[in-house]
Amino acid sequence: MSSTSEQYDKIINICRSLYIKKMQDYGCAWRILRLPSLTDQIFIKAQRIRSLQENSERKVDEDESSEFIGIINYCIMALIQIEKGVAQQPDLTNEEATALYDRNVLITKTLMENKNHDYGEAWRDMRVSSLTDIILQKLLRVKQIENNQGKTLVSEGIEANYQDMINYAIFALILMGFAPN
């Protein structure tokens, strides 16, 4: 399991670096996005991954890995939005936004380690296409919960679904060889 933890950290470091660079370019303009807007952005990325997996022709020179990284970062932004609420104007310094990013990664990684222990790293025998489908399913669940104004009867809430999507996207990148042992 230490290999998974190390691979996880390598991928998060790449995602975090991109997040910080984009914060330097754009600030935290994403703070004005409502949760359904972030969900839709993640949905677009997951749909593109599925399209890339199903179609042999690509008209944009980006592969699946950049889209999985986008899913990870947008899910972390969504978790921050859940905690902080939507802002009318960008309201975080780069340092504050990075600290919130790091805290959410720590919580999500701990969840992954606990589930990974219980499931025995079953994800290592999965296909990347299956992980993509599960992310899409989680997105459809989130959309339904959003349509229900966040209320669920027996299901886990939106936050848990975003955390699962982060972990599935990281697993996909590991399986794709993005973070070698």
C-alpha positions in Angstrom: 0.0 0.0 0.0 3.0 2.3 0.4 3.3 2.2 -3.4 -0.2 3.4 -3.8 0.4 6.2 -1.3 3.6 7.3 -3.1 1.9 7.1 -6.5 -1.1 9.1 -5.1 1.3 11.8 -3.8 3.1 12.1 -7.1 -0.1 12.7 -8.9 -1.4 15.1 -6.3 1.9 17.1 -6.6 1.3 17.4 -10.4 -2.3 18.5 -9.8 -1.4 20.9 -7.0 1.4 22.5 -9.1 -1.1 23.1 -12.0 -3.6 24.5 -9.5 -1.0 26.9 -8.1 0.1 28.1 -11.5 -3.5 28.7 -12.6 -4.1 30.6 -9.3 -1.1 32.8 -10.3 -2.6 33.3 -13.8 -6.3 33.8 -12.8 -6.5 34.2 -9.1 -9.4 32.4 -7.5 -12.0 33.5 -10.0 -13.5 30.0 -9.7 -14.9 31.1 -6.3 -17.9 32.6 -8.0 -18.9 29.3 -9.5 -22.0 27.6 -8.0 -21.7 23.9 -7.2 -23.8 22.8 -10.3 -21.4 24.8 -12.5 -18.4 22.9 -11.1 -20.3 19.6 -11.4 -21.0 20.4 -15.1 -17.4 21.3 -15.7 -16.3 18.0 -14.3 -19.0 16.2 -16.3 -17.6 17.8 -19.5 -14.2 16.5 -18.7 -15.4 13.0 -17.9 -17.5 12.9 -21.1 -14.4 13.9 -23.1 -12.4 11.1 -21.5 -15.1 8.6 -22.4 -15.2 10.0 -26.0 -11.4 9.7 -26.2 -11.6 6.1 -25.0 -14.3 5.2 -27.6 -13.1 7.2 -30.6 -9.9 6.6 -32.5 -9.7 10.1 -34.0 -8.7 13.1 -31.9 -9.0 16.6 -33.1 -7.5 18.3 -30.0 -4.0 17.3 -28.9 -4.7 16.5 -25.3 -4.9 13.1 -23.8 -7.0 11.6 -21.1 -4.5 12.4 -18.3 -5.0 16.1 -18.6 -8.7 15.6 -18.3 -8.3 13.4 -15.2 -6.1 16.1 -13.6 -8.9 18.6 -14.4 -11.4 16.3 -12.7 -9.2 16.1 -9.6 -8.7 19.9 -9.4 -12.3 20.8 -10.1 -13.5 18.3 -7.5 -11.2 19.9 -4.9 -12.6 23.3 -5.9 -16.1 21.9 -5.3 -15.1 20.6 -1.9 -13.8 24.1 -1.0 -17.1 25.6 -2.3 -19.1 23.3 -0.1 -17.0 24.4 2.9 -16.8 28.1 2.1 -19.9 28.8 0.1 -20.0 30.6 -3.2 -18.4 34.1 -3.2 -19.6 37.1 -5.2 -16.0 38.0 -6.0 -12.7 36.2 -5.7 -12.0 36.3 -2.0 -9.0 34.0 -1.3 -5.3 34.7 -1.5 -3.2 32.1 -3.4 -1.9 31.0 0.0 -5.4 30.5 1.5 -6.6 28.7 -1.6 -3.6 26.4 -1.5 -4.0 25.6 2.2 -7.7 24.7 1.5 -6.5 22.5 -1.4 -4.0 20.7 0.8 -6.5 20.2 3.6 -9.1 18.6 1.3 -6.4 16.4 -0.3 -5.4 15.1 3.1 -9.0 14.3 4.0 -9.6 12.6 0.6 -6.4 10.7 0.8 -7.2 9.4 4.2 -10.6 8.2 2.9 -8.8 6.5 0.0 -6.4 4.7 2.4 -9.2 3.5 4.6 -11.2 2.2 1.6 -8.1 0.8 0.0 -7.4 -1.2 3.1 -11.0 -2.6 3.3 -11.2 -3.3 -0.5 -7.7 -4.7 -0.8 -6.7 -2.5 -3.7 -9.4 -4.0 -6.0 -9.1 -1.0 -8.2 -5.8 -2.2 -9.5 -7.6 -5.0 -11.4 -10.1 -2.5 -13.0 -10.0 -0.9 -16.4 -9.5 2.8 -16.9 -12.7 2.8 -18.9 -14.6 1.4 -15.9 -13.2 4.1 -13.6 -14.3 6.6 -16.2 -17.8 5.1 -16.2 -17.9 5.2 -12.3 -16.9 8.8 -12.3 -19.7 9.6 -14.8 -22.1 7.6 -12.6 -21.0 9.6 -9.5 -21.6 12.8 -11.5 -25.1 11.8 -12.4 -25.7 11.1 -8.7 -24.4 14.5 -7.8 -26.6 16.2 -10.4 -29.6 14.4 -9.0 -28.7 15.4 -5.4 -28.2 19.0 -6.6 -31.7 18.8 -8.3 -33.0 17.6 -4.9 -31.5 20.7 -3.2 -28.9 18.5 -1.5 -31.3 16.3 0.2 -30.8 12.5 0.3 -32.9 9.8 2.0 -30.3 7.1 2.4 -27.4 8.0 0.2 -24.1 9.6 0.9 -24.0 13.3 0.1 -22.3 15.4 -2.5 -19.0 15.7 -0.7 -18.4 12.0 -0.5 -19.1 11.7 -4.3 -16.5 14.4 -5.1 -14.0 12.7 -2.9 -14.6 9.4 -4.6 -14.2 11.0 -8.0 -10.9 12.4 -7.0 -9.7 9.0 -5.9 -11.0 7.2 -9.0 -9.3 9.8 -11.2 -6.0 9.3 -9.3 -6.5 5.5 -9.7 -7.0 5.9 -13.4 -3.8 8.0 -13.7 -1.9 5.3 -11.8 -3.2 2.6 -14.0 -2.3 4.6 -17.1 1.3 4.7 -15.8 1.2 8.4 -15.0 2.8 7.8 -11.6 5.2 4.9 -12.0 6.4 2.9 -8.9 
